[in-house]
Amino acid sequence: MSDLHARHKAVLPEWLALYYADPLEITHGEGRRVWDADGRQYLDFFGGILTTMTAHALPEVTKAVSEQAGRIIHSSTLYLNRPMVDLAERVAGLSGIPDARVFFTTSGTEANDTALLLATSYRRSNQILAMRNSYHGRSFTAVGITGNNAWSPTSLSPLQTLYVHGGVRSRGPYAALSDAEFIKACVADLRDMLGQARGGAAALIAEPVQGVGGFTSPPDGLYAAFREVLREHGVLWISDEVQTGWGRTGDHFWGWQAHAASGPPDILTFAKGIGNGMSIGGVVASAEVMNCLDSNSISTFGGSPVTMAAGLANLTYLLEHDLQGNARRVGGLLIERMRAICAQLPVVREVRGRGLMIGIELIDPGTGEADPRAAAAVLEAAREGGLLIGKGGGHDTSVLRIAPPLSLTVAEAEEGAAILERALQGA
């Protein structure tokens, strides 16, 4: 055990998870590659949990951070903040929400927490609809609506949560149905649940593609169909775009746009990739919803001039270099390459995903059951081969999660696929 690992264990919580039997210390990165404390290089296919969105050490972002830090690092929201207004204007315009207002936080957890505060205050209800297998953060309210028990350490919550079918297409009671029948069954379940809800629910919160849950998603159009039912009951729709936002899914800038027949959500949350490693989260809602709070509020660190400057530079780079288009093209090639590799591997149940958000679900070939040990073994083997990936899944952590920076090249995609092929063959 390294000295740093021993120090980590001595002073930090046991529940603070670390990857690998011999945990890795990453010291620096460039582009799509990182280096550890021993000087070994890795191709990064996880981006610090989908957070390094454009590239490691992107010059445009590091320059913006350096220049802003040289002027002023902190002021709080009690003062006018030009970088915050600049970024808010860009995000509001991109959100698709009419008359949008933006509130910046320091994380996706805090963004979802704020969205729940807005929805419950606006609707005067503490009842929340959430998706089975979902994950929305680690705060007390966020774990209270998380549908993945592996990431929900307490059953206590200030909210009453009802869980809806639909977030996982290939498992559960509706898996054998066609897409149209699947949507119809899930809508019927939602309608039945709302009919039993006392006093009316405040909101449905949903990830368009479930992140921690293993990159699962419903058929396109499910949330549009849900939205029609929600509107009948006055229930708000919160789209958790912490992992799906900013073009990662390739076909769309936001995950909700795969369900665009319903129009934009009432509330949209974001984080991770916009800061490219800086701590930025946020909430977008119409002025009517955002301004429903009847007390004062501030944010000490949300909207920091330095993080806002980084986010603005990062977003500008993403748009000017069409990284959404790159995610669609290179991600499409990578998904097809992995499907071809995995077609002959009994340990792989499914390769799924959109753009550069790809999941590989592993099973025990003998039983067909989820195999977390195989996922852990592939994670280790990939690292030995020079590739960093993630893992997730329902209650079993049997899904490999692949989410490189959106600037990934075709050559890097092929290189990573080759390493994964060798790792999977040994599983």
C-alpha positions in Angstrom: 0.0 0.0 0.0 1.3 3.4 -0.9 2.0 6.0 1.8 -0.7 8.2 0.3 -3.3 5.4 0.4 -2.4 4.7 4.0 -2.8 8.4 4.8 -6.1 8.5 2.9 -7.5 5.6 4.9 -6.4 7.1 8.2 -8.1 10.5 7.7 -11.0 10.1 5.3 -14.3 8.2 5.5 -14.5 4.5 4.8 -17.4 5.1 2.5 -15.4 7.4 0.2 -15.0 4.9 -2.6 -11.7 4.3 -4.5 -11.2 2.5 -7.7 -8.7 -0.3 -8.1 -7.0 -2.8 -5.6 -4.0 -0.5 -5.8 -5.6 3.0 -5.9 -4.3 5.4 -8.6 -2.9 8.9 -8.0 -3.4 11.0 -11.1 -0.8 13.8 -11.2 -1.4 15.6 -14.6 -3.2 15.3 -17.9 -3.2 16.6 -21.4 -5.9 16.1 -24.1 -7.4 12.7 -23.5 -4.5 11.3 -21.5 -3.5 11.4 -17.9 -0.3 10.3 -16.0 0.0 8.7 -12.5 2.5 9.4 -9.8 4.8 6.7 -11.3 4.9 8.4 -14.6 2.7 5.9 -16.4 0.4 7.2 -19.1 -3.3 6.3 -19.5 -5.9 7.0 -22.1 -8.8 8.5 -20.2 -12.2 7.1 -21.0 -14.0 8.3 -17.9 -13.0 12.0 -17.6 -13.2 12.2 -13.8 -16.8 10.9 -13.9 -17.9 12.7 -17.2 -16.5 16.0 -15.9 -13.4 16.6 -18.1 -15.7 17.4 -21.1 -13.4 19.0 -23.6 -9.9 17.9 -22.8 -7.4 17.8 -19.9 -5.4 21.0 -19.6 -7.3 22.7 -22.3 -5.3 25.9 -23.0 -8.4 28.1 -23.4 -9.8 27.1 -20.0 -6.5 27.3 -18.1 -5.8 30.7 -19.6 -9.3 32.0 -18.6 -8.8 30.6 -15.0 -5.3 32.2 -14.7 -6.4 35.6 -16.0 -9.5 35.7 -13.8 -7.6 34.6 -10.7 -5.1 37.3 -11.4 -7.9 39.9 -11.2 -10.2 38.6 -8.4 -11.0 35.0 -7.2 -14.0 35.6 -5.1 -16.8 38.1 -4.3 -20.0 36.0 -3.7 -23.4 36.7 -5.2 -23.9 39.8 -3.0 -22.1 41.8 -5.7 -22.6 42.1 -9.5 -20.5 39.4 -11.2 -19.8 39.9 -14.9 -18.5 36.4 -15.7 -21.6 34.9 -14.0 -24.0 37.1 -16.0 -22.1 36.2 -19.2 -22.4 32.5 -18.6 -26.0 32.7 -17.4 -27.0 34.4 -20.6 -25.3 31.7 -22.7 -26.9 28.8 -20.6 -30.4 30.4 -20.6 -30.3 30.8 -24.4 -29.2 27.2 -24.9 -31.6 25.7 -22.4 -34.7 25.9 -24.5 -36.8 27.1 -21.5 -38.8 30.3 -22.2 -38.0 33.4 -20.1 -35.2 31.4 -18.4 -33.5 32.2 -15.2 -30.2 30.5 -14.1 -28.9 29.9 -10.6 -25.4 28.6 -10.2 -24.3 26.1 -7.6 -21.0 24.2 -6.9 -22.2 20.7 -7.9 -24.9 18.6 -9.5 -26.0 17.4 -6.1 -26.6 21.0 -5.0 -28.3 21.8 -8.4 -30.8 18.9 -7.9 -31.3 20.0 -4.3 -32.2 23.5 -5.5 -34.5 22.1 -8.2 -36.4 20.1 -5.5 -36.7 23.2 -3.3 -38.1 25.2 -6.3 -40.6 22.4 -7.3 -41.9 21.7 -3.8 -42.2 25.4 -3.0 -44.0 26.2 -6.3 -46.4 23.3 -6.0 -46.7 23.4 -2.2 -46.1 19.6 -2.0 -43.3 17.5 -0.7 -44.2 14.5 -3.0 -41.7 13.7 -5.7 -41.9 11.2 -8.5 -38.5 9.6 -9.4 -37.3 6.9 -11.7 -36.3 3.4 -10.5 -32.6 2.9 -10.8 -31.9 6.6 -10.6 -29.2 8.7 -9.0 -29.3 12.4 -8.2 -26.5 13.2 -5.8 -25.4 12.6 -2.2 -27.3 15.3 -0.2 -30.0 14.4 2.3 -32.8 15.3 -0.2 -31.0 13.8 -3.2 -30.4 10.4 -1.6 -34.0 10.5 -0.5 -35.2 10.4 -4.2 -32.4 8.1 -5.5 -33.8 4.9 -6.9 -30.5 3.0 -6.8 -30.1 1.5 -3.3 -26.4 1.1 -3.6 -26.1 5.0 -3.5 -28.9 5.7 -1.0 -27.6 5.2 2.5 -30.7 6.2 4.4 -34.5 5.7 4.1 -35.1 8.9 6.0 -36.0 11.9 3.8 -37.9 15.2 4.0 -39.7 14.1 0.8 -42.3 11.5 0.0 -40.9 9.7 -3.0 -42.9 7.5 -5.5 -40.8 5.5 -8.0 -41.9 5.2 -11.6 -41.1 2.6 -14.3 -39.3 3.4 -17.5 -35.7 4.4 -16.9 -34.4 0.9 -17.7 -35.5 -0.5 -21.1 -34.0 -4.0 -21.1 -35.0 -5.2 -17.6 -38.1 -5.3 -15.5 -41.7 -6.3 -16.2 -42.0 -4.4 -19.5 -38.7 -5.4 -21.0 -40.2 -7.9 -23.5 -42.6 -5.2 -24.9 -42.0 -3.2 -28.1 -40.9 0.4 -27.7 -44.5 1.6 -28.3 -46.0 -0.9 -25.9 -43.2 -0.1 -23.3 -44.1 3.6 -23.4 -47.8 2.8 -23.1 -47.3 0.5 -20.1 -45.1 3.0 -18.3 -47.6 5.9 -19.0 -50.4 3.7 -17.6 -48.2 3.0 -14.5 -47.6 6.8 -14.1 -51.2 7.6 -14.5 -52.2 5.0 -11.9 -49.6 6.3 -9.5 -50.8 9.9 -9.8 -54.3 8.8 -9.3 -53.3 7.5 -5.9 -51.1 10.4 -4.9 -52.5 12.4 -2.0 -52.5 16.2 -2.5 -50.8 16.2 -5.9 -47.1 15.6 -6.6 -44.6 18.4 -7.0 -42.5 17.1 -9.8 -41.0 14.2 -11.7 -37.2 14.2 -11.7 -35.5 12.1 -14.3 -32.1 11.6 -16.0 -32.7 11.2 -19.7 -29.9 8.6 -19.6 -29.3 7.2 -16.2 -25.6 7.7 -15.3 -24.7 5.8 -12.1 -27.4 3.4 -13.1 -25.3 2.1 -15.9 -26.1 4.4 -18.9 -29.6 3.0 -19.3 -32.4 4.9 -21.1 -36.0 4.6 -22.2 -37.2 4.7 -25.8 -37.2 8.1 -27.3 -40.5 9.8 -26.5 -41.2 8.3 -23.1 -40.8 11.6 -21.3 -42.9 13.4 -23.9 -45.7 10.9 -23.1 -45.1 11.3 -19.4 -45.2 15.1 -19.8 -48.8 15.0 -21.2 -49.9 13.1 -18.1 -47.9 15.4 -15.8 -49.5 18.5 -17.3 -53.0 17.1 -16.6 -52.1 17.0 -12.9 -50.0 20.3 -12.8 -46.9 18.3 -12.0 -43.5 19.8 -13.0 -40.8 17.9 -15.0 -37.2 18.2 -13.8 -34.6 17.0 -16.3 -31.4 16.0 -14.5 -28.8 16.8 -17.2 -25.8 16.6 -14.9 -24.3 13.8 -17.1 -26.3 14.1 -20.3 -25.9 17.8 -21.0 -23.7 19.8 -23.3 -23.8 17.4 -26.3 -22.4 14.3 -24.8 -25.2 12.1 -26.2 -24.2 13.3 -29.7 -27.7 13.5 -31.3 -28.8 16.2 -28.9 -27.3 19.1 -26.9 -29.6 18.1 -23.9 -30.9 14.6 -23.1 -34.5 15.9 -22.9 -34.4 16.7 -26.6 -34.8 13.0 -27.4 -38.3 13.6 -26.0 -38.8 17.0 -27.6 -42.4 16.5 -28.6 -43.2 17.7 -25.1 -41.1 20.8 -25.3 -38.4 21.7 -22.7 -38.7 20.6 -19.1 -40.0 23.0 -16.4 -36.6 22.8 -14.6 -33.3 21.7 -16.0 -30.2 20.9 -13.8 -26.6 20.7 -15.0 -23.1 20.4 -13.7 -20.0 18.2 -14.4 -18.8 18.9 -18.0 -19.5 22.6 -18.2 -16.7 23.4 -15.8 -14.2 20.9 -17.4 -13.1 20.1 -13.8 -14.0 23.3 -12.1 -16.9 23.2 -9.6 -19.9 24.4 -11.5 -23.5 23.2 -11.2 -26.8 25.0 -11.9 -30.5 25.2 -12.3 -32.5 26.7 -15.2 -36.2 27.4 -14.8 -38.7 29.9 -16.1 -38.9 33.2 -14.2 -42.3 32.1 -12.7 -40.8 28.9 -11.2 -37.4 30.3 -10.3 -38.9 33.4 -8.5 -41.4 31.4 -6.5 -39.2 31.4 -3.3 -40.5 34.0 -0.9 -37.3 34.5 1.2 -33.9 35.8 0.6 -31.0 33.6 -0.6 -27.4 33.9 -1.7 -24.6 31.6 -2.7 -21.2 32.0 -1.3 -19.3 29.9 -3.8 -21.9 29.4 -6.6 -21.1 31.6 -9.5 -17.5 32.2 -8.5 -15.7 34.5 -11.0 -13.0 31.9 -11.6 -15.3 29.0 -12.2 -17.6 31.1 -14.4 -14.7 32.3 -16.5 -13.7 28.6 -16.9 -17.2 27.6 -17.8 -17.6 30.3 -20.4 -14.3 29.5 -22.0 -15.1 25.8 -22.0 -18.6 26.2 -23.5 -17.2 28.6 -26.2 -14.6 25.9 -27.2 -17.2 23.2 -27.2 -19.6 25.1 -29.5 -16.9 26.5 -31.8 -15.3 23.1 -32.3 -18.7 21.2 -32.7 -17.8 18.7 -30.0 -21.4 17.5 -30.0 -20.9 16.5 -33.6 -17.7 14.8 -32.7 -19.4 12.9 -29.9 -22.0 11.7 -32.5 -19.4 10.7 -35.1 -16.7 9.2 -32.9 -19.1 7.9 -30.3 -21.1 6.1 -33.1 -17.9 4.5 -34.4 -16.9 3.4 -30.9 -20.3 1.9 -30.0 -20.3 -0.1 -33.2 -16.7 -1.2 -32.6 -17.6 -2.4 -29.1 -20.7 -4.2 -30.3 -18.6 -6.1 -32.9 -16.1 -7.0 -30.3 -18.6 -8.1 -27.7 -20.9 -10.0 -30.0 -18.8 -13.2 -29.5 -18.2 -12.7 -25.7 -20.7 -14.6 -23.5 -19.8 -12.3 -20.6 -21.4 -9.3 -22.3 -25.2 -9.0 -22.1 -25.5 -5.6 -23.9 -23.6 -2.7 -25.3 -25.7 0.4 -25.2 -25.4 4.2 -25.3 -25.5 7.4 -27.2 -22.6 9.5 -28.4 -19.7 9.3 -26.0 -21.9 7.8 -23.2 -21.5 4.0 -23.6 -22.3 1.2 -21.2 -21.2 -2.5 -21.4 -23.3 -4.7 -19.1 -21.5 -7.9 -17.9 -23.1 -11.1 -16.7 -22.2 -14.6 -15.5 -22.6 -16.7 -18.7 -23.6 -19.7 -16.6 -26.5 -18.0 -14.8 -27.2 -14.9 -16.8 -27.1 -12.9 -13.6 -25.2 -9.6 -13.3 -21.5 -10.1 -12.5 -19.9 -7.3 -10.5 -16.8 -9.3 -10.1 -16.3 -9.5 -13.8 -16.8 -5.7 -14.1 -14.2 -5.2 -11.4 -11.7 -7.5 -13.1 -12.2 -5.8 -16.5 -11.7 -2.4 -14.8 -8.3 -3.6 -13.4 -7.3 -5.2 -16.7 -8.1 -2.1 -18.7 -5.9 -0.1 -16.3 -3.1 -2.5 -16.8 -3.5 -2.0 -20.5 -3.3 1.8 -20.1 -7.0 2.7 -20.2 -9.2 4.2 -17.5 -12.9 3.5 -17.5 -15.7 3.6 -14.9 -18.4 1.2 -13.7 -22.0 1.4 -12.5 -25.3 -0.4 -12.8 -28.4 -1.0 -10.8 -27.8 -2.6 -7.5 -24.9 -4.7 -8.7 -22.3 -2.4 -10.4 -21.9 -4.8 -13.3 -21.8 -2.2 -16.1 -18.6 -0.7 -17.6 -19.0 3.0 -18.2 -17.2 4.7 -21.1 -17.3 8.5 -21.3 -14.2 10.1 -22.7 -13.7 13.8 -23.3 -15.8 14.9 -26.3 -12.7 15.8 -28.3 -11.8 12.1 -28.6 -10.2 11.2 -31.9 -11.0 8.2 -34.1 -7.4 6.9 -33.5 -7.9 7.2 -29.7 -11.3 5.5 -29.9 -9.7 2.5 -31.8 -6.8 2.4 -29.3 -9.2 2.3 -26.3 -11.4 -0.3 -28.0 -8.4 -2.6 -28.6 -7.4 -2.3 -24.9 -11.0 -3.1 -23.8 -11.2 -6.0 -26.2 -8.2 -7.6 -24.5 -9.5 -6.8 -21.0 -12.9 -8.3 -21.8 -11.5 -11.5 -23.3 -9.8 -12.2 -20.0 -13.0 -11.7 -18.0 
